[in-house]
Amino acid sequence: MKRLLGKIFWTAVRRSRWDGLSRMLGRMYLRARPYALFAGTPQDRQARTAICTIDGWFAWARGGERFELRLSGKPLDFLPLKRTDGARVFGERNCRGFRAYFDVSDWLPARAGIDLEVVRGGQVVAAERLELTQEAIRQAEASAGARARKREWLLEHVTGAAEERDGGPLNFLPEEWKQEFRIDDPAAISAHGYDEVAMGIIEDVRRAGGKALDCGSGLRASVDETVICVEVAALPTVDVLAVNQRLPFRDGVFDAVLSLNVLEHVTNPFQCAAELVRVLKPGGILYCCIPFLQPEHGYPHHYFNATRQGLRQLFDKRMEPVKSFVPRSGEPVWTLAWFAASYAAELPKQERQRFLNMRLGDFIHRPAQALLEEKWVAGLSEAGKWELASTTAAILRKPIETVGPGREPSASADSRQRE
């Protein structure tokens, strides 16, 4: 009966076009049940892959926001997130989003399902059942063998000494490199699937019995024996911890290299590009995707976007161009939706509603200069301005050389040439 009432409630909330009605329904729900837990991912609460990502939110009627997540009693690390869908119903002060993942291998021998639990004050206050499908169990059972065979291949094709941990990735990422390359927030690693182009390349490499490098892989849905995954965080599908600027592989060992939405997050994309080319076999295929028009986002930082000419310039004279295209995951509609959603999220409540009630023609039929005085423009948060800026600017100062007692400042190269 409770599950039926909950289903009716969420259906009413999703179909409601009025925030006032949604908030009223939210208050009614929390009066009946003081805590609410929603897991939107995995779909239908069914784990279909060996590595399962959980996205959702948790709401409460009163009290603080401190809580922890568990899987059937085991602590579950998670990344706090903003969730506008939950906040729309329960308010921003009473709702927190989260993202977490778990490895089905940790729950073998197989069981029917596990419980996602919200714990406050040592007590489970809300829970959702997650079903483990037979496909997820099959992938998990095959993971151990695939990891072992990849480790054997890696030990023959890496250079330098790695720190080895039982069952973990080979670690070529010393602390001084983390500081040098500003790797300070590995919790924000992405988790996306391969598109059709990447999947086709991987299948070609698999049929040839070769290896593909997924450089900056993030979290993948399963362990693939054909693909060597490199990251800066020890995620379940990662084989090697390293930075793109200094890959620990011998020259020309990979049949294909994937760099998917990674180079905008590195301090020197040209150095990374050179490394990707170095480890690729002659005749090998490189698939590189990099944002052009995307808001600022961090995994852990965001440095550069690129036009198609900029992407080609990264590999100029070192690679033969095969094809340039806009992938399905890069269609302009993603930019439109992302910008609009982020803009609305960073406005004060009253101006947010005015912004959402505007028509598209209100933007394109008026010059941008005329829009600058609108309240929904002036009211955008500082974080929102940085995330969505049309341009950014900086004023910099060159340091003054300091000299010791009795020493003259050294002449610059230009001044010596003039003399």
N, C-alpha and C positions, 0 to 999 in steps of 0.2 A: 504494500500500500504506500509506504514512504517513497519507494522508487517511482511509483506511478505519479504521486503528487509532485515529486521533484522534476520529472519529465514534463509535466504540464506547466510547471513554473518556468522552466528554462525556455520552453517553446513560446510562452507568452512574452517573455523578456526579449527574445531574439526578434520576434515579429512586431514588437512595439516600436513605433516611430517617435514616441514622446519620452524624453528622459524623465519627466515628472512621473509618468506612469511606471516606468522601470524602477525608479527609486522607491516608489510606494510599494511595489511588489517586493523589492529587496528588503524593506523594513518589515513587511509582513512575514517574509521567510525567516528572517533572523529572530523575530519574536517567537516563532514556533521552534526554530532550531538555531541556537546562538552561533553556530559556525557553519560555513559553507566551503566546500572544496570542489573545484572544477578542473578536470584534466582533459584538455582539448586534444592533446597528442600524448600517446598514440591514438589514431582514429578508432572509435568504438571501443577504446580501452583494451585493444588487442595488440600485443607485441608480435610483430610480423617479421622482425629481423633480429639477428643475434645481439646487436647493440641497439638498445631502445632509448630514444629521447622522450622525455616527459616535459611537456609545456602546460602550464596551467596557472591557477590563482587560488588564493585562500582568503576568505572574508570572515570577520568576526563582529559581534554586536557591540562589545565594549572591551575596555582593557588595552594593554599595550600590544605592540606588533611582534614581540619576540616569539618565535616558534621554530620548530625543527621538523624535518621530514625524515621518515623512516620507510623502509621496505620490509614489511613483515617483521618488524622489530629491529632491523639493522639500520644504523644511521646512514642517511643519504645526503651527500654534499649537493648543494644547489647554488645557482646564480640568481640573485634577486633581479626581477625585471619589472618595468612598468607594464601594466595591462589595462588599457583603456576600456576594454569590454567589461571587466569586472568592476572597475572604478565607476563606470557609468551607472551601475546598478546600486553599489554599496557605498560609493564615495571613495576618494583617494586616501582618506585617513584610515579607512577600515578595510582596505584590500591591498594585498601584495601579490605580485606575480612571481613566478619562479620557472627556472629551466634546470633539468637534471638529466642524467642518463644512467643506465645500468647495463651490465653485461649479463646476458642470459646464462653464460657459462658458469657464473657464480651461483646459479640456482639449480645446477644439475647434481644428482639425477633429476630428471624432469618432474615437475609438479604441475598441477592444473592451472595455478595462478598464484599471484602474490598481491599483497595489500599495500597500496600507497597510503601512508598514515601521516596525519598532521598531529604533532605532539606539542602541548603547552603545559608547563608545570608538571612534566613527567607523565601526563595523562594523554591518551589518544582521544582527540576531540572530533576528528572527522577522518573518514577513510573511503577509498575507492578501490575496487577490485580490478586488477589488471590480469588479463588472460594471456598465457603463453601459448602461441599457436604452434602446431607441429613443424611448420617451416622455420620458425625462430629456434626451436629446439634442435632441428636438424643442422642448421647453420652453426649453432653453438657447439654441438658435438664434433663438428668438423674443424673448429677453430684451432684446437690444440695442435693437431697435425700440421695445419697450414702454417702456424706460427713457427713451429720447429723447423720446417723445411726452408722457410724464409730466413731464419736465423743462420742456418748452415750456408745458404747462398751469400748472405751478407758478410760473414766472416772471411770469405774468399775475395770480396770485392771492395772492402773499405780500406782506408789508409789511416794510420795513426791508432793510438790506443783508446779504447772506449771503456767507460765505466759500465760494468754489467751488473744488472740486478736480476734476481730470480724472477723469471716470467715477465720482466719489463723490457722496454726498448733499450737498444744500445745508446749510451749517453755520450755524445760528442759536444756537449754544451756546458763548458765550465762557467763558473759564476762570473768571471771577469768578462766573458763574452756577453752574458746577459746584461751587464751594465753598459758595455760598449754599444750594443745594438738595441738598448732600451726595451728589453723584454721584461716587463714588470707586472703584467696582468694576464697570465695564461688562462684564468677562469673564463675569459671572454672568447674562447676559441669557437669558431663557427661549426655548424653541423648541417651540411647540405648534401643532397644526392648528386650523382653524376648526371649530366645531360646526355642526350642521344649521341652527340659527337664524341664525348669522352668515352662513353660505353662502347661505341664502335671501335675506337682506337684500342681500348683495353682488350676487346675480343680478338682483334687482329693480332695483337701481341701474344695473347694466350694460345691461339692456333699455331703461332710460330714457335712456341715454347720459350719465349723470351721474358723480359721483365720491363715493367713500366714504372717510372718514378712519379709519385704524386707529391709534389713539393709544396708544403704548406697545406696538407690534406685536411686539417681539422678532424672532426669525428666522422667516420664513415659508418655505414649501417651494418657492415659485416667485415670479416677478415678475408681478404682475397689474396691467394698465394701468388698471383701474377703481379700484384701491385705492391711496391715498396713505399710506405707512407712515412713522410718526414714532417715533423712538427716541433714546436718549442714546449709542448706540454705532453706529459705521459698519459695520453688517452688510450683506451683499450685497443684501438685499431692502429696505433702508431708503432712503427718498427724502429725508427731512429730519431733521437733528439739532436737537432742541429739547426744552425741558422742558414738561410739561403745563400748568404754571402760567402760562406765557407763550407761547402758540402764535403763530407768525408768519404767520397767515393773516388775510385780510380777513373782515369779518363776513358770515355767511350764505352760504358758498360750497360747503358740502357737503350732498349729498342724504341722507347717513346718516353716523353716527359710531359707531364701535365702541370700547369701553373694556373690555377683557376681562382681569380679574384684574390690574388696574394700580393702582387708587386706594388699595389698602392699602400701596403702596410710595412714596407721595408725602407730603411734609411737610404739605401743606395740601389735603386732598381737596375742601373746599368751593370753594376758589379754582380748582382744576382743573375741577370740575363746571361752574362759571360759564363757563370758557373753552370747554368742550365745547358748551355751549348757544349761546354767542356765534357760533361758526363754523358752526353748523347752520342750514340754510335753514328758513324758516317752513314747517311741515308735515312737516319731515324727521324721520327715525326715529333714536333713540338706543338702542343696545343696550349696557347696562352690567351687568357681572358682577363681584361683589366677594366675597371669602371671608367666611364667618361663623365656622364652627368649623374652623380650620386651624392647624397648628403654625406657630411663627415660622419664616419663611423669607425670604431676602433677594435682591432684584434691584434695587438692591444692599441696600436696607434694608426693614424691615417695620414699619409704624407703626400701622395701624388695620385692624380687621375690622368688619363691620357686620351687624346684623340686617336683616330686610326693611324695618322701619320706618326704620332708619338709612339704608338705600339710598335710600328715597323722600325722606327729609329732605334729602339732598344736592341734590336738584333741586326742592325744594318751591317752589311758586308760579311756577316758570319753565317747567315741562313738564307736559303732561297725561298722567296714568298710562294706559297701554294694557293692560299685563298684568304680573303678578308671578308668578314660578314658580321652581322648583328645576331647573336644567338637568341633563342627564344627566351632565355632567362635575362636577356638584356633589352627586351622590347621597351620602347619609350613609355608604355603604360605603367611599367614599374616605377619609373621616375616620377610620373604624374601622381600616382597613388602615394608613393613614399613621401614626396614633398608635402602634399596636402595633409596627410595624416600627421606628419611630424609638426607641421605648422599649427594645426589645430591643437595638438597636445601641449604646445608650449605657450598657449594664450591663456590669459585669465578666464575664468569660467564664463562671465557675461559676454566677453568679446569672442570667445570660442563659439558660442551659439550663433552670434551674428555672422561670423565667418562661415560656419557650416550652412547657414541659410542663404548664402549668396549663390548666384548663378554664374556659370562659367563666362557668360557674356559680360558680367560686371567687371571681369578682369581684362578681357581682350579688347573691349571697346573703349577702354580708357587708358591714356598713357601712364606708364609706371610713375612718372614724376607727380602726377595728380593723385596717386594713391598713397604717397608717402605720409600725408597728414591724417590718414584714416586711423581710427583708434585701434583697429585690429592689426595695423602695421606698427604703430608706436608701442603697443602693448605686448609685442612678442618678447619672450624672455631672452636674457643674454645667451643662455645655452642654445636656444632656438636660432638666434642670429648666427652663432658660430656654426651650427650644424648645417644650415641652409644658405649660407652666405653666397651671393652672386660673385663677389670677389673678396679677398682678404688682403690686408695691408700691414706693413710693419715699418717702423722707423728704427734704424740701427746706428750704432756708433762704433767706429774702429777704436780699439784700445790704444792708449798712449804708451809707447815703449818706456819701460822703466830701466834705468841704468844705475850701476853701483857707483860709490864715491870715487871720483878721480877718473871715470870712464866717460867717453864721448858716445852719443848715440851713433849706431852704425849707419852708413849711407845705404840708401836703397839701391836696388839694381838700376832703376831708371835714372837716378841721379848720377850714378857712376858712368852710365852710358853717355849722359849729357856732357860729362867732363871729358 
